[in-house]
């Protein structure tokens, strides 16, 4: 890629939608040295000399999307995908910042591994990559990692990814460590035993198909345990003294209800949901469709309705792609043996817009779940990331999309090396036409 991050750029005639500032109006953006230097009425700023003018007529210009869970498969699983292929997919989806879970091979439990990943991402110079460090060594759930060293190496938080911790004392020690330094723990709520061996949600569908099941209690028991541990930290000056915890991939109505109560109580928790759970249920498994093998498993219509309601009222802070590229060999197996995961980076925007359209949610409110609200989760108590909003002086990370363009999902339309998704054959509305990172147009669809 040619290095044009220092050039002057004008994006004119677009509809600027910035959920953080409440702007939703025709505006021209003037960009220099990677930052926004002017937000002006259409046609103004004519004396601003630019290297290029991008005509955004008919397009929405919003902050670059922020994805809270995207597996790039490096290090260790380059046969499934590479950093280059998945960053290309991110940019095609308008994603300019993404969080990588630590379940690589080997896991991100040592500073050198984190530094290597950050270096690779900087070398590509095309998107912002924010790694999560492993909470325990090797994700084995026993010895804690040196979180402070991993933070210094570039980690924005600490996680077990999809690996539960069976020993509650280890979890408590991890929370205490995080509380001491102001780190955020990213926690996927799941009991180590209740869902062991399950591949589909408990209910009529898994019973009819004869599939080992994962009960809702797998999620709710883990949440109850976590919240009780957080309460043990007590309250200082009217505020919970517990560490900040971000709950990853809620999947059930029961889990949503517990989170809503915990937040009302003042516990310092945020949460997200995978975009697949906003649209699909266990019924979509049909006759053992391995494309719907997702972790956590797709649940009932009641669970999906609760998730959508919680998204609308703000109980769920953000939507992520939970991008997990899987090759064809991993999916061409019986459902119970197939590899869990699906590609989602390129579908995050249209699926968020689809939810907004179906539930009557204003576009700006929907985009908030993948822009500034997601940025606040990454920043947490110890840092902030200068993205997720459009403001003078801010970094020019932008997504330009046509909200009305329709397209059909197929393996050929996806840039990710993992082309497996439950949405193959679906018609989507809304397509990214250009992505800007640090003031440079790094993805563009020419017409």
C-alpha positions in Angstrom: 0.0 0.0 0.0 1.3 3.5 -0.9 1.9 5.5 2.3 -0.5 8.5 1.9 -1.3 9.0 5.5 0.2 12.5 5.4 -1.8 13.8 2.4 -4.6 16.3 2.6 -8.0 14.8 1.8 -11.5 16.4 1.5 -14.6 14.2 1.8 -17.4 16.2 0.4 -21.2 15.9 0.0 -21.7 13.1 2.5 -24.2 12.6 5.3 -22.0 12.7 8.5 -23.5 10.6 11.3 -21.5 10.7 14.5 -23.4 9.1 17.5 -20.9 10.5 20.0 -21.6 14.1 19.2 -25.2 13.8 17.9 -24.3 15.1 14.4 -26.5 13.8 11.6 -26.3 16.3 8.8 -24.7 17.0 5.4 -21.1 18.0 6.1 -17.7 18.1 4.4 -14.7 16.7 6.3 -11.2 18.2 5.7 -8.3 16.0 6.7 -4.6 16.7 7.0 -1.7 14.7 8.6 -4.1 11.9 9.5 -6.5 14.1 11.5 -9.8 15.9 10.9 -9.0 19.6 10.7 -12.4 20.8 9.6 -16.1 19.9 9.7 -17.8 22.4 7.5 -21.1 22.9 5.6 -21.1 21.4 2.1 -19.1 23.5 -0.3 -17.2 25.5 2.4 -13.5 25.3 2.9 -12.7 25.9 -0.7 -9.3 27.4 0.1 -8.2 24.1 1.7 -5.7 22.7 -0.8 -6.0 18.9 -1.0 -4.3 16.1 -2.8 -7.6 14.4 -3.3 -11.3 15.1 -3.0 -13.6 12.2 -2.4 -17.2 12.7 -3.5 -19.4 11.0 -0.8 -22.8 12.0 -2.4 -25.4 9.5 -1.3 -23.1 8.0 1.3 -23.2 8.0 5.1 -19.8 9.0 6.7 -19.5 7.7 10.2 -16.6 6.9 12.5 -14.7 3.8 11.6 -16.3 0.7 13.1 -14.8 -0.8 16.2 -15.1 -4.6 16.6 -14.7 -6.0 20.1 -13.9 -9.6 19.0 -12.1 -10.6 15.8 -9.7 -13.5 15.6 -6.9 -12.9 13.1 -5.5 -16.4 13.5 -2.0 -15.2 14.1 0.2 -16.5 15.6 -0.3 -20.3 15.0 -3.3 -20.8 12.7 -2.1 -19.1 9.5 -3.5 -22.0 7.5 -7.0 -20.8 8.5 -6.2 -17.1 7.9 -3.5 -14.5 7.9 -3.2 -11.0 9.4 -3.2 -9.7 5.8 -6.4 -11.4 4.7 -8.4 -10.6 7.9 -7.3 -7.0 8.0 -8.4 -6.8 4.3 -11.8 -8.2 5.4 -12.0 -5.7 8.3 -11.4 -2.8 6.0 -13.9 -4.1 3.5 -16.4 -4.0 6.4 -15.5 -0.5 7.5 -13.8 -1.8 10.6 -10.8 0.4 11.5 -10.1 -0.9 15.1 -10.4 -4.4 16.4 -9.8 -6.4 19.5 -8.1 -9.8 19.2 -8.9 -12.5 21.8 -5.8 -14.2 23.3 -6.6 -17.8 22.1 -3.9 -17.9 19.5 -1.4 -20.7 19.3 0.5 -20.2 21.5 -1.9 -18.0 23.6 -1.0 -14.3 24.2 0.4 -14.9 27.6 3.9 -13.4 27.2 4.9 -9.9 26.3 7.0 -11.0 23.3 4.0 -12.6 21.6 2.0 -9.4 22.0 4.8 -7.2 20.8 5.2 -9.5 17.7 1.5 -9.2 16.9 1.5 -5.4 17.4 4.6 -5.1 15.2 3.0 -7.1 12.4 -0.1 -4.9 12.5 2.0 -1.7 12.5 4.0 -3.0 9.5 0.8 -3.5 7.6 -0.2 0.1 8.6 -3.9 -0.4 7.7 -5.9 -0.8 10.9 -5.6 -0.5 14.7 -5.2 -3.9 16.4 -5.8 -4.1 20.1 -4.8 -7.5 21.6 -6.2 -9.0 24.8 -3.7 -10.7 27.0 -4.4 -14.1 28.5 -5.7 -14.0 32.0 -3.9 -17.3 32.9 -0.8 -18.9 31.5 -1.6 -21.0 28.5 -5.3 -20.2 29.2 -5.1 -23.2 31.5 -7.0 -21.5 34.4 -4.3 -22.0 36.9 -1.3 -19.6 37.2 -2.0 -15.9 36.5 -0.1 -14.1 33.8 2.0 -11.0 34.5 -0.8 -8.6 33.5 1.2 -5.5 34.1 3.9 -6.6 31.6 1.4 -7.6 29.1 -0.3 -4.2 29.4 3.0 -2.5 28.9 3.4 -4.6 25.7 0.1 -3.3 24.3 -2.8 -5.3 25.8 -6.0 -3.4 26.4 -7.5 -6.0 28.8 -7.2 -9.6 29.9 -9.4 -12.6 29.0 -9.8 -16.3 28.9 -11.4 -16.2 25.5 -13.8 -19.2 25.3 -11.9 -21.2 28.0 -13.7 -21.2 31.4 -11.9 -21.1 34.7 -13.0 -23.9 37.0 -11.2 -22.7 40.1 -13.1 -19.8 41.5 -10.2 -18.8 43.7 -8.1 -18.3 40.6 -10.8 -16.1 39.2 -10.9 -14.1 42.4 -7.1 -13.6 42.4 -7.3 -12.5 38.8 -9.9 -9.9 39.7 -7.8 -8.7 42.6 -4.8 -8.3 40.4 -6.8 -6.4 37.8 -8.3 -4.1 40.5 -4.9 -3.2 41.8 -3.7 -1.8 38.4 -7.1 -0.6 37.1 -7.2 -3.3 34.3 -10.4 -4.5 32.7 -11.2 -8.2 32.7 -13.0 -9.4 29.6 -15.1 -12.4 30.7 -17.1 -14.8 28.7 -19.6 -16.1 31.3 -19.7 -19.9 31.2 -19.5 -22.6 33.8 -16.7 -25.0 33.5 -19.0 -28.1 33.8 -22.6 -27.4 33.0 -22.1 -27.0 29.3 -19.2 -29.3 28.9 -19.4 -31.3 25.7 -22.5 -29.4 24.5 -22.8 -28.2 20.9 -26.3 -26.7 20.8 -28.6 -24.8 23.1 -30.8 -26.9 25.4 -34.4 -27.0 24.1 -36.7 -28.7 21.6 -34.3 -28.3 18.7 -31.3 -30.0 20.3 -33.6 -32.7 21.7 -35.1 -33.4 18.3 -31.7 -33.5 16.6 -30.1 -35.6 19.4 -27.3 -33.1 19.9 -25.5 -32.7 23.3 -26.8 -29.4 24.8 -25.7 -26.3 26.6 -28.2 -25.1 29.2 -28.9 -21.4 29.9 -27.6 -22.1 33.4 -24.1 -22.5 31.8 -24.2 -18.7 31.4 -26.3 -17.6 34.4 -24.5 -19.6 37.1 -21.2 -18.1 35.8 -22.7 -14.6 36.0 -24.1 -15.1 39.5 -20.6 -16.3 40.7 -18.8 -13.4 39.1 -21.3 -10.8 40.5 -20.9 -12.3 44.0 -17.1 -12.0 43.7 -17.4 -8.4 42.5 -19.6 -7.6 45.5 -16.9 -8.9 47.8 -14.7 -5.9 46.9 -17.1 -3.7 48.7 -18.0 0.0 48.1 -15.7 3.1 48.5 -17.3 6.5 48.7 -20.5 5.2 47.3 -18.9 3.5 44.3 -18.1 -0.2 43.8 -14.5 -0.9 44.5 -14.5 -3.9 42.2 -12.5 -4.1 39.0 -14.1 -3.3 35.8 -15.4 -6.4 33.9 -16.6 -6.5 30.3 -18.9 -9.4 29.7 -18.4 -11.0 26.3 -21.1 -12.6 24.1 -24.2 -12.7 26.2 -26.6 -15.2 24.7 -29.6 -15.7 26.9 -32.6 -13.9 28.3 -31.6 -15.1 31.8 -28.1 -13.6 31.3 -29.6 -10.3 30.1 -31.8 -10.1 33.2 -28.9 -10.7 35.6 -26.7 -8.1 33.8 -29.5 -5.5 34.0 -29.9 -6.1 37.7 -26.2 -5.9 38.3 -25.8 -2.6 36.5 -28.8 -1.2 38.4 -27.0 -2.2 41.6 -23.9 -0.3 40.5 -21.5 -3.1 39.7 -18.9 -2.0 37.1 -19.8 -4.2 34.2 -20.3 -3.7 30.5 -21.3 -6.3 27.9 -21.5 -7.1 24.3 -23.3 -9.6 22.1 -22.2 -11.4 18.9 -24.0 -10.1 15.8 -25.1 -13.7 15.0 -27.2 -13.9 18.1 -29.1 -10.7 17.2 -30.5 -12.4 14.1 -30.4 -16.2 14.4 -31.8 -18.8 16.7 -31.4 -22.5 17.2 -34.1 -23.2 14.6 -31.6 -21.9 12.0 -29.6 -25.1 12.6 -32.2 -26.8 10.5 -31.0 -30.2 9.6 -27.5 -30.1 11.1 -26.2 -27.0 9.3 -22.6 -26.7 10.6 -22.5 -23.0 9.5 -24.7 -22.4 12.6 -22.2 -24.1 14.9 -21.4 -21.0 17.0 -20.0 -20.6 20.5 -22.0 -19.6 22.6 -24.7 -21.6 20.8 -27.6 -20.0 19.1 -30.6 -20.0 21.5 -34.3 -19.6 21.4 -36.5 -17.0 19.9 -37.2 -15.7 23.4 -33.5 -15.3 24.0 -33.1 -13.4 20.7 -35.9 -11.1 21.6 -34.4 -10.3 25.0 -31.0 -9.6 23.4 -32.6 -7.2 20.8 -34.5 -5.4 23.6 -31.4 -5.1 25.7 -29.5 -3.7 22.8 -32.2 -1.1 22.2 -32.4 0.0 25.9 -28.6 0.1 26.4 -28.2 -2.8 28.7 -26.0 -4.4 26.1 -23.4 -1.8 25.2 -22.0 -3.1 21.9 -22.3 -5.5 19.1 -19.2 -7.4 17.8 -18.7 -9.7 14.8 -17.1 -12.5 16.9 -15.1 -13.1 13.7 -13.7 -16.6 13.8 -12.5 -17.7 10.4 -12.9 -21.5 9.8 -11.7 -23.3 6.7 -14.0 -25.6 4.7 -12.5 -28.7 6.2 -13.5 -27.5 9.7 -17.2 -27.2 8.6 -17.5 -30.2 6.3 -18.1 -32.5 9.2 -21.1 -33.7 11.2 -22.6 -30.8 13.3 -21.3 -32.2 16.6 -17.7 -32.5 15.2 -17.6 -29.4 13.1 -15.4 -26.5 14.2 -17.2 -23.7 16.0 -17.1 -20.2 14.5 -18.1 -18.0 11.6 -16.7 -15.0 9.6 -18.3 -11.7 10.5 -16.1 -8.8 9.9 -17.6 -7.9 6.6 -21.2 -8.5 7.8 -21.1 -6.4 11.0 -22.3 -3.2 9.5 -25.2 -4.5 7.4 -26.4 -6.8 10.2 -26.4 -3.9 12.6 -28.3 -1.8 10.1 -30.7 -4.7 9.6 -31.4 -4.9 13.3 -32.0 -1.1 13.4 -34.3 -1.2 10.4 -36.3 -4.2 11.8 -36.7 -2.7 15.3 -37.1 0.9 14.4 -33.9 2.0 16.0 -32.4 5.3 14.6 -29.3 4.8 12.6 -27.1 6.8 14.9 -28.2 4.8 17.9 -27.4 1.6 16.1 -24.0 2.8 14.9 -23.2 3.8 18.5 -22.9 0.1 19.4 -20.0 -0.3 17.0 -18.3 3.1 17.4 -17.9 5.3 20.5 -19.6 2.9 22.9 -17.2 0.1 21.8 -14.3 2.6 22.1 -15.2 3.3 25.7 -15.1 -0.4 26.5 -11.6 -0.8 25.1 -10.3 2.3 26.8 -11.6 1.3 30.3 -10.1 2.8 33.4 -6.4 3.0 32.4 -6.4 4.4 28.9 -8.5 5.8 26.0 -8.4 5.1 22.3 -8.7 8.2 20.1 -11.3 6.7 17.8 -15.0 6.1 17.6 -16.0 9.8 16.9 -15.8 12.5 14.4 -14.3 15.7 15.8 -11.9 18.4 14.9 -8.4 17.3 16.0 -9.5 13.7 16.1 -7.9 10.9 14.2 -9.5 10.4 10.8 -10.7 6.8 11.0 -13.9 6.7 8.9 -16.4 4.4 7.3 -18.2 5.5 4.2 -21.2 3.4 3.2 -24.2 3.3 0.9 -27.1 2.7 3.3 -29.4 1.6 0.4 -27.1 -0.7 -1.7 -28.3 -4.3 -1.7 -25.9 -7.2 -2.1 -26.0 -11.0 -1.6 -23.6 -12.8 0.7 -21.5 -15.5 -1.0 -18.1 -16.9 -0.5 -16.9 -14.9 -3.5 -18.0 -11.6 -1.9 -16.0 -12.2 1.3 -12.3 -11.1 1.5 -11.8 -13.1 4.7 -9.9 -16.3 4.2 -12.6 -18.0 6.2 -15.7 -17.9 4.0 -18.0 -19.8 6.2 -21.0 -17.9 7.7 -24.7 -18.7 8.4 -25.6 -15.8 6.2 -24.5 -17.3 2.9 -27.3 -16.5 0.4 -28.8 -13.7 2.5 -29.5 -10.3 0.9 -27.9 -7.5 2.8 -28.7 -3.8 2.7 -25.9 -1.4 3.2 -22.4 -1.7 1.8 -19.1 0.0 2.6 -17.7 2.1 -0.3 -14.6 3.4 1.3 -12.6 3.1 4.6 -10.2 5.7 5.9 -7.6 4.9 8.5 -5.3 7.7 9.8 -6.4 10.0 7.0 -5.6 7.5 4.2 -8.2 5.8 2.0 -7.1 2.2 2.6 -10.2 0.5 1.0 -12.3 1.8 -1.9 -14.9 0.3 -4.2 -14.8 2.2 -7.4 -17.9 2.5 -9.5 
